[in-house]
Amino acid sequence: MRLRLHRFVRRRPAHPSDLAGRVCSELAAELPDEDVGEDLDDCLANYRLGSKPRCEEAEYLALVQDAIDRLAEGE
């Protein structure tokens, strides 16, 4: 019996910029009312705590941090 490893190996985008573009596009789709740029660290650095209702703020910050983590891990 032969195992097909290609099913278990994650494919990475050909270029890191492809990954960043895809992650930012997905984040923009999840946060349609926000101005999400390519530099997600700026989104967090420029965000003013308390500028949104608490539950929206927590969701926004969690989504942006998740996107940053995905980029760092190369997902």
N, C-alpha and C positions, 0 to 999 in steps of 0.2 A: 504494500500500500504506500503510495507516494503522498506526502503532504504538500500542499500548495501554500507556501509561505507568503506569497503575494497578498493573500487574503488577510493576513495578520499584520502586515507591515503597513504603517501609515504612510501615505504618500505626502510628500512635502511639495509646496509650490516650487516652480522652477526658480523664481526670484523672490527674495524676502519682501520686495515691494508689492508683489502679488498678494502675499499674505496680509500685509498691512492694509491694502486696499479692500480686500475681502472682509477683514474684521471690522474695519471702519464702516463699510457699507451695511454690514449686518447690524452694527450698533446704531447707525442712523435710522435703519428700518424699525428698530425697537424703540427708539426715542425720536419720533418724527417731529416733535416740537422743539428739539434742541439743535443747536448749531455745533455739530460734531466735526472737528477737523482731523487732519492726519496725525497731529501730535496729541495723543491722548493724555500724556503727562500734563500738558497745558490745560486740558479740560479740568483736571483735578486741582492744579495749582491756581487757576483763576476762578474756581468756584467759590462763592461766598456761602458759608454755612448759614442756614436759616433763611435762605432766599426762596425756599419751596416749603410746602407742607411736609411735615416730618416723614410720612410714609413715601411720598414722592422723592424726597431727598435721599432716603435710604436706598430706594430702588435705583435711582440715577447713579449714585456713588458705587453701588454694588455692580451695576452693569458696566460702568467705565472701568472699574478695577478688574473685573473679569476679562474684559477685552485686553487690558494691559497684560494680564497674566497669560492669556492665550498667545499674545505676541512674544512674550518672553520665553514661553515654552516651545514656540514654533508650531503651534497647532493651526 
